[in-house]
Amino acid sequence: MACILITGGTGFIGTTVAKELRSQGHKVKLMDLSTKRKTDPNFYGGSILDPYRVSTVMRGCDYVVHLAAALGVRRTEARRLECLYINIEGTVNVLEACVKENVKKIVFSSSSETYGNQNKSPITEKSPVNPISNYATTKLVGEEYLRAYYENYHLKYSIVRFFNVYGEEQKDDFVIPKFVNSICEKKPPVIYGNGKQVRSFCYVSDAAKGIVAALFGENSTGEVFNIGNDQQPISMQELAEKIVSISGEKDIVPEFIPMEDSDRTKEREVFNRIPSIEKAKKMLNYHPEISLNEGIRRVIEYKRSLNEK
Ligand SMILES: NC(=O)c1ccc[n+]([C@@H]2O[C@H](COP(=O)([O-])OP(=O)(O)OC[C@H]3O[C@@H](n4cnc5c(N)ncnc54)[C@H](O)[C@@H]3O)[C@@H](O)[C@H]2O)c1
């Protein structure tokens, strides 16, 4: 049994990673700014911008899963400095604490956004990085710091680049919860642009299994892994139609608004993002299990149960 600190541990993905690690018998500490799970006996409030607090909470931990971050396109563009501080300075504070507290290994949650727009699909870990947003740039800098700490201080690491993770407790400003919320309110889901942007969605329990596999995988040190689900790439229009169909609200028809009126500008929109997960399959025995239909069904059920309360 190992002791693992999860930064951002009460967030959407962090909560599921904690569940997965605990189910394997590990002790898990959750560090987060948000006090949403303060009743968890192993919850430690605090910011990764406070190096002393990070070290204190990390003391005695064997491993670190670093998920704390500023994210969301609208938020990270509107609060660029906050994004820089949390995602870069915060990450360096976590790395410093890892060295000081003799942590065996850290896993860092990076993003498919680091690839930006690519000519070739699916995107492999060998595809060139091409960040086109403030957020993506901070994630890439975080990755480079991990490499530097490995070279200089022998801190072992793996990097996972998540591709469109979704699930019941994801924040409402991401596309699947947004579409589902609209439909639960009997309103049309709103699609930005022409609806032809393609994504490949990964249910949160699969993403959590991926990050845990990267943490413990033999030969995973120093490696980058795409973690997503390659099974069902789907355009935004098809996604909206699928959610309408699964919900049974057959009279609702998706609505389109110009990209200019959305929280993404045309220049920053990524049009096609499908992962190759062959490397994770081979090296980590990572095989996503939850189909898009099943994941969407779970999100709809969850949102409806909230509305009934
Ligand atoms: N959800 C996705 O599709 C996706 C895709 C790519 C990458 N990621 C990455 O995965 C990680 C987890 O994302 P998530 O979807 O669970 O988001 P989330 O917002 O639910 O979780 C992030 C957590 O970090 C915490 N946090 C923020 N600033 C902090 C600070 N200064 N100190 C301590 N805690 C702080 C937040 O309170 C939150 O609980 C992030 O690093 C994100 O960039 C997520």
The ligand as an ORCA input file, in Angstrom:
! r2SCAN-3c Opt
* xyz 0 1
  N     -11.536     17.453    -17.985
  C     -10.823     17.348    -19.110
  O     -11.352     17.004    -20.182
  C      -9.347     17.613    -19.113
  C      -8.677     17.585    -20.341
  C      -7.314     17.832    -20.370
  C      -6.631     18.068    -19.187
  N      -7.286     18.094    -18.002
  C      -6.503     18.362    -16.789
  O      -6.882     17.456    -15.764
  C      -6.765     18.084    -14.491
  C      -8.062     17.924    -13.711
  O      -9.104     18.546    -14.432
  P     -10.643     18.456    -14.002
  O     -11.412     18.301    -15.248
  O     -10.802     17.478    -12.899
  O     -10.900     19.958    -13.497
  P     -11.439     20.511    -12.102
  O     -11.517     21.991    -12.231
  O     -12.649     19.782    -11.672
  O     -10.245     20.134    -11.103
  C      -9.158     20.969    -10.854
  C      -9.061     21.149     -9.343
  O      -7.912     21.954     -9.068
  C      -8.252     22.782     -7.962
  N      -7.356     23.943     -7.933
  C      -7.337     24.999     -8.788
  N      -6.407     25.868     -8.400
  C      -5.810     25.361     -7.291
  C      -4.773     25.798     -6.440
  N      -4.155     26.961     -6.650
  N      -4.419     25.014     -5.410
  C      -5.046     23.838     -5.169
  N      -6.045     23.370     -5.934
  C      -6.420     24.125     -6.979
  C      -9.702     23.173     -8.206
  O     -10.317     23.632     -7.005
  C     -10.287     21.888     -8.762
  O     -10.879     21.101     -7.721
  C      -6.375     19.543    -14.779
  O      -4.987     19.661    -14.613
  C      -6.752     19.747    -16.224
  O      -5.961     20.738    -16.829
  C      -8.636     17.872    -17.929
*
